[in-house]
Amino acid sequence: MFFNIELPDRVATQIKKHALFIAQDKPSVALGWYEEIYDKINSLNSFPLRCPLAPENKHLSFGIRHLIIGTSRILFYVDGETVVVVVDFKGGGQNKPEKII
């Protein structure tokens, strides 16, 4: 079974802004990061439930999962046959649940 990927404009913009931030110091790293993020997001079309529930899941009424990519992660949930990407997160802290959706 293959899943559809829903990537809201808000999330795509956040990913682009982060890549531009990285590019200020390391353009080649930024391009690699950007491509890897999209490759990994697209990989969610197959077996998205392979990814564990995110720690933020305990604050929500639906199953929020995360895909770890180096020091970044993608938060998403599965709604029927659709994977909905809700946020790109970079760094070492935790997102507050109200910022996830």
C-alpha positions, 0 to 999 in steps of 0.5 A, a space after each residue: 500500500 502506498 500513502 499520499 504525502 500532504 506537505 502544507 505550504 507552511 511546512 515547505 516554507 519552513 524547510 526552505 527557510 532553514 535551508 537558506 539559513 544553513 546556506 549562509 555559511 555552507 551552501 553545499 551542506 544546505 543543498 544536501 540537507 534540503 534534498 535529504 529532507 525531501 527524499 525522506 519525506 517522500 519515503 513516507 509514502 511506503 510504511 510510514 508506521 515504521 516511524 515511532 510515536 513522537 514524545 509530543 504524542 502524549 499531549 495529543 489525541 492522535 498519533 503524531 510520529 517522527 522521522 529522524 534525519 540526522 539532527 533534524 526530524 519530521 513530525 507527521 501523522 497518518 490519516 487514512 491513506 494520507 501522511 500529513 507532514 505537520 512540522 520540520 523540527 531542527 535542534 535539541 529542544 521539544 516543540 510545544 504541542 500547540 505549535 504542531 498543528 
